[in-house]
Amino acid sequence: MSKKPLQPDEVLSFGRKNYFLFAAAILIIAVGYLTLSKGSMTLAPILLVLGYVILIPIAIIIK
């Protein structure tokens, strides 16, 4: 069984907005780990969830 080639609208296209959101997610995650190492038990989990669960999926999904 051979696979049919992907159409242009089926391929994920990453633009400037996607890379900006990925960079923002990485920055938020880094700040989350930094605050976690300083002992914050309220801000750190919020930042980590924001980065991993919200920003990274949005960066992948948005066209």
Kinemage of the C-alpha trace (Angstrom):
@kinemage 1
@onewidth
@group {chain A} dominant
@subgroup {mainchain}
@vectorlist {calphas} color= white
{ca met a 1} P 0.000 0.000 0.000
{ca ser a 2} L 1.587 3.282 -1.035
{ca lys a 3} L 0.962 6.587 0.636
{ca lys a 4} L -0.418 9.429 -1.395
{ca pro a 5} L 1.650 12.618 -1.347
{ca leu a 6} L 0.495 15.320 1.041
{ca gln a 7} L -1.339 18.247 -0.403
{ca pro a 8} L -0.012 21.752 0.405
{ca asp a 9} L -2.949 22.466 2.726
{ca glu a 10} L -2.267 19.252 4.703
{ca val a 11} L 1.330 20.158 5.577
{ca leu a 12} L 2.075 22.124 8.724
{ca ser a 13} L 3.545 25.436 7.699
{ca phe a 14} L 5.557 27.316 10.262
{ca gly a 15} L 5.834 31.040 9.901
{ca arg a 16} L 7.217 33.900 11.893
{ca lys a 17} L 4.283 33.802 14.342
{ca asn a 18} L 4.866 30.112 15.094
{ca tyr a 19} L 8.553 30.599 15.806
{ca phe a 20} L 7.771 33.622 17.990
{ca leu a 21} L 5.296 31.573 20.044
{ca phe a 22} L 7.830 28.739 20.390
{ca ala a 23} L 10.447 31.231 21.605
{ca ala a 24} L 7.958 32.727 24.071
{ca ala a 25} L 7.086 29.241 25.329
{ca ile a 26} L 10.747 28.351 25.840
{ca leu a 27} L 11.325 31.629 27.684
{ca ile a 28} L 8.277 31.098 29.932
{ca ile a 29} L 9.353 27.512 30.653
{ca ala a 30} L 12.889 28.649 31.529
{ca val a 31} L 11.524 31.327 33.862
{ca gly a 32} L 9.217 28.695 35.381
{ca tyr a 33} L 12.137 26.388 36.150
{ca leu a 34} L 14.143 29.317 37.498
{ca thr a 35} L 11.329 30.310 39.866
{ca leu a 36} L 10.926 26.657 40.846
{ca ser a 37} L 14.600 26.492 41.797
{ca lys a 38} L 14.134 29.611 43.933
{ca gly a 39} L 11.358 27.886 45.875
{ca ser a 40} L 8.182 29.312 44.373
{ca met a 41} L 5.396 26.792 44.698
{ca thr a 42} L 2.660 28.926 43.154
{ca leu a 43} L 4.152 30.903 40.254
{ca ala a 44} L 6.427 28.161 38.900
{ca pro a 45} L 3.709 25.578 38.163
{ca ile a 46} L 1.544 28.257 36.552
{ca leu a 47} L 4.378 29.298 34.241
{ca leu a 48} L 5.282 25.710 33.395
{ca val a 49} L 1.698 24.760 32.570
{ca leu a 50} L 1.325 27.938 30.522
{ca gly a 51} L 4.420 27.058 28.508
{ca tyr a 52} L 3.932 23.316 28.046
{ca val a 53} L 0.150 22.989 27.840
{ca ile a 54} L -0.930 26.255 26.255
{ca leu a 55} L 1.821 28.025 24.299
{ca ile a 56} L 3.568 25.075 22.632
{ca pro a 57} L 0.326 23.505 21.308
{ca ile a 58} L -0.884 26.916 20.125
{ca ala a 59} L 2.434 27.446 18.337
{ca ile a 60} L 1.987 24.128 16.538
{ca ile a 61} L -1.693 24.570 15.639
{ca ile a 62} L -1.842 28.227 14.509
{ca lys a 63} L -1.312 28.802 10.810
